[in-house]
């Protein structure tokens, strides 16, 4: 006798079967879609920010570094041969620091940037301590020494201080971001940083360091949302302080650096001729380069006319050898590097990452602009180096380590996410 199944039970069974089949198909489709997504992520991993290291940013850093090494060598080999008996003296050391710096950059790129929160205060205090250690060496000296010698390495204290200020401001601003419009949380901490850092740099003395550190603090405060009225008041107060110190003779060294400013091509005395020697030869180098340049390695001013062309005035040799167009291309690459870094950090997953990364990239952009203004006599000759181009081991190591931090931010940034 056949078992008769009720119609209602058949209907329920059919619905359940259809649901199972539909669910299986949906699960299969979801599995296939996930596999496809994984394949895409793997294929474009190097070019994405949300899933890995940002390759465009890395390539920009390496491009600026390599071009900087080539131009530093071109600018330095005559003075190296004359003063060190080896044309390769400066480039060998710079390449060594570059290799070490790139290794540090990659190591730092794997360190979660959130860990730097806990080191913000110790790093700042350590930077101030190093500045205190440097000060006694400059008492009674007409040639300030701004570094600490550790074996073959000269540690430029101000380079550590710049990073310390950015790190602390990013740390503080991210903790009290909603209160940064108040005087207590937004202005007072920045004012303390500015006063202490400026005082220590004044005792070195290192006035260009005061300018850069002051601008870094101001930029970080702006990023954190401090109202503009406080900056206007600080500008007026700072101007009055400088005026009082100038008329009371407290800025003798700084005023000496202003001698000849804007008069490099308008000298009237033998004393002014000597005072403006470096800036004048910088302008000669820039002018003689013309539109296309004299050719790589063909600079004339680096042959003992422009003093220490491997340092702050290396870009004048760039203009002479590569011309206006070559110099413009390098500046565009710098601009793209800064833009790319800021774009990465604006997509960071937290305020600390955004403030820290943007501050580090702003420092590079700021120094590039100030260096160009100095070599063209728009600003006094105060010793502002060009990032990745000017000779200096501690500066290069710090810059590459900072780029490693930005790369780590790129590993968790949301730029590639829709």
N, C-alpha and C positions, 0 to 999 in steps of 0.2 A: 504494500500500500504506500503510495507516494505521499511524502510530507508536504502539505500545502503551507507555503509561507504567506502570511498576510501582506496585503498590498502596502500598508503603512510601513511595515518592517523593511520591505524591498526599497521603498522610497528613501528611508533613513539610511539604509546600507549604501545605496547609490550615492547619496549626498556625501557620506563619509569617505567613500572611495574617491570621489571627485576631489574632495578637499585634500586628501592625502596626496593624490597625484599632483594637484596644483601646488601644494606646499613643497613637494619634492622638486617640482620644476622651478619654483621660486628659489629654493635653496641652491639648486644647481646653478641657476642664473646668478645668484648672489656670489656663489663660490667662483664662478668664471669671471665675474666682474672684479672681485677682489684680486684674483690672480693677475688680471690685466692691469689693475692699478699698481700691484707690486712690481710687475714687469716695467711699467712706465717709470715708477720711482727709481728702480735700479738703473734703467737706461739713462735717465736725466739726473741722477743723483749728484754728480759733480756740478751741474749747472743750476741746481736749485738751492734755495736758502733754507726752506723749511725742513728739508730732509738731509742736509749735509753741509759741508764746507762750501762757501760761495766762491766758485772758481773765477768768475770775472774779477772779483775784488783781489783775489790772490794774484792773478796775472797782472793786474794794474800795479800792485805793490812790487812785484818782481821786475816789471818793466821800468818803473821809476828807479828802483835800486840799481839795475844794470846800467841804465843810461847815466845815473849819477856817478857810478864807479868809473865809467869810461871818461866822462867829462872831468872828474876830479883828477884822474891820471893825466889827462891832456893838459890840465891847468897846472899840475904840480911838478912835472918831471924836471923843468929847468931849475926851479928853486931847490928841489931835492938834490939834484946833481951838484949845485953850487954850495949848499949848506950841509948836506949829509953825505956827499961823495958817492951817491947812488941815485940814479934817476928813478929807481923803483922803491925808494924808502917809504914814501907815503902810501902808495898804492898797495904794497905788500901788507902793510898793517891794516889798511882799510878793508881789503879783501878778507883778511883773517877775521876781522870783526864782523864783516858781512856774513861769512859762513856760519860763525857762531850765532849771530843774530837770527839768521833764517832758521837754524835748528831750534833756538829758543822760541821763535815765533810759532813753529809747528807744535812744539810741546805745550806752549801756553794755549794754543787753539783747542786743546783737548781738556783743559781745566775749566770746569764749570765756573762761569764768572760770578755766580752768586756767592762763592766762597770769599770773594774780595770784600764783602760787607764787613766781615769780622776783622779785617786787616786795615780798614780805613784810618782809624785813629793811630795805631802803632806806626804805620807808614808815614803819616804826617809828622808825628813826633820825631821819628827817625830822621826825616828830611831836615827838620829844624835843628836837630842835634848836629848833623853833618855841617850845616851852615855855620853853627856856632864854632865848630872845630876849625873851619877854614879862616874865620875872621882874624885870629891872632897873627897868622902868617902875613897879613897885609898891613899891619901897623907900621907906619913909617915908610912904606913902599910906594913908589910912583907907578909901579906896574902890578896891578892887582892880580892875585892868583886865585882862581875860582874853582879849583879842583883839589882832589886828594889823591896823592900818589900811592897806588897799591901795585907794586911790582912794575910790569910793563904797561899797566892801565892807569890812565888819569881819569878819575871819576868826577865828571862835571856835576857839582852838587845841584845846580839850578835845574838840570834835566830831571832829577829825581823829584825836586820840589814841584815842578809843573804837574807831573803825574800824581803826586800826593794831593795836590789841591783839587784836581779833577775827581779823584777817587773819593775824597772826603765829601766834597759838595754833592756828588751823585748819591753817596750813602745817606747823608743828612736830608737832602731834598726828597729822596724816595720815602724816607721814614715819616717826614712831616709835610708831604706834598700838599695836603689840604690846608696847611697853616702857613705856607710860604709867603702869603700876601701880608702877613702880620710882621711888625718890626721885630718881635721877640724871636720868631723862628726863621724869618726870611732874610732880614737885614743884619741883625746882631751877629750871627755866626760868620757871615761873609765879611763883616767889618773887622771882626777879631782876626780872621785869616789874613786880610789885607794889611792890617796894622803890624802884626807880628812878622809876616813874611817881608814886608817892605822895610821894616826896621833892620832885620838881619841882612837883607840885600844892600841896604844903605851903608851898613858897617863894612861890607866887603871892600870897596863899593862895586855894585853891579846894577846900574840904572836901567839898562835895557831889560834886565831880568825883572825889575820892578814893573816896568811897562807891560811886559808879556804876562807876568803873574796877575797883575791887576786886571788886565783885559780878560784873562781866563776866568777869574772869579766873577767878573761882571757877566760874562757869557753864561756861566753856569747858573747864576742867579736869574738871568732873563729866562733861561730854559725852564727854570723851576716856577716861573710865574710871579716873581717879585715885581710890584708896580713900578712904572717908569719914574714916578715922582721921587723915589728914593735915589735913583741914579742921577737925576738932575741935581738934587741936593748934595750928593757925594761929589759930583763934578765941580760944583761951586766951592765946596769946602776944600777939596783937593787943590784947586787952583789957588785959593788963598794961602794954603799951607806952603805950596811951592814958592809963591811970591815972597812970603815972609822969610823962608829959608834962603832964598836967593839974595835978598837985600841984607841979610845978616851974615852972609859968607859961609853958610852951611852946605852950599852946593858947588864948591870950588871945582871939584873934579868933573861934575856934570856940566858946568858952564864951560870948562875947557873943551869938552867934546862938541860944544855948540859953535866953537870958533871956526869960521869958514863955511858954516852951513849955508848952502845956497849960493856960494861965491866961488865954486870950484873953477869956473871959467871966467871969473871976473876979478882975479887977484890983482892987487896994486902994489904990494910990497913983497920983499924977499921972504919975510916971515909968513905972510899969507900963502906964498908959493909952496913953502914947505908944509904948512898946515893942511892944505887942500890936496897934497900930492896923491894920496890914495884915491880919493873920490874923483879927482880930475882924470887920472889914468883909467879909472873905471868908465867914465864917460867917453874917453877916447876909444876904449875897447868896444863899447856899445856902438859908437858912431862909425867906426871903421868897418864893422861887420856888415853894415848896409842891409839890403833885403835878403841876399842869399848867403852871406858870410864868406870868410876867407878860406874855409875848408877845415875839416877836422884835423887838429894838431898844428894849424898854421897861424895861430895867434902870435902877435908881436908883443903885446903888452905884458904877457906872462914872463918874458925874458928880462926880469929884474926891474921892470917899470912899475908894475902893479904889485905892491908888497903882499906877500902871502896869499897868492891868488887861489890857493886850494881851500881857503877858509870861507869867510863871509862873502867874498867877492867872486866866488867861482862862477856865478851866473853871468857876470860881465864877460868872462872868457867864453861862455856858452854863446852869448850874443855875437861876439867877435868871430867865432869859428863857424857857427851855424846860421848866423844872420837873424833878421827879425822873424822870418818864417819858421826857422828851426826852434827859436826861443818860444815862439807862440805855440807851436805844437807841444812842447814840453809843459807849458803852462796849462794848455787844454787837458793834457793827461793828468796833471795835478788836480785840475778842477773836476774831472770825471772821477778820480780816485776819492776825493772828498765827498762828492755827490753820492757815489755808490755807497761809501761807508755810512753816511748819514741816512740814506734810504734804508739800508739794512737795519740800522739801530732804531729808526722810527717804528719799525715793525717788531721790535723786541716784545717779549711776552710780559714784561714788567717795566715799571718806571725806572728802576735802577739800571737795567740794561740800556734803556734809551738814553738816559742822562749820561751814563758813563761813556758809551760809544760815541754819542754826538759830541761830547766834550773832547774826547781824544782826537776826533777828526777835525773839530774846530781849531784845535791847537796847530795842526799841520797847515790848514788854510790860513790861519792868522800869521804864522811865521813866514809862509811863502810871500804873502802880501807885504809884510813889513820888510823882508829882505829885499824885495824888488824896489820898494820905496827908498831904502838906504842906498843901494848901488846907483840909483838914478838921481840922488841928491835931493829927494823930496823929504827925507828924514835925515837927521844927523847921523854920523857914522858912530853907532853905539854897539856894534858887535852882535848882530842878529844872524844866526846861521840859517842856511837853506836846507830844509829836511832832505835827507838821503843824498845830498850833493856835497855839502861842506864836510871837510875832513874832521873826524872826531869819533873815537871809538865808543865812548859812553853814550853820546847822543844817538849813534846808529843803533846800539844795542837796545836802548830804551824805546826808540821809535819802532823797531821790529817787534819787540815784546808787546808794545801797545797794539800793533796791528794784529798780533795773535789774539789779544782780548776781543777785538772787533770780529775776528774770524770765529771765535767761540760763540759770540752773540749771534752770528749768522747761522750757526747750527740749530738754534732754537727759534730764530725769527720767523715771522709769518708772511714773508714777502711772496713766497711761491704759492700761498694758499689762496683760494678763491673765496 
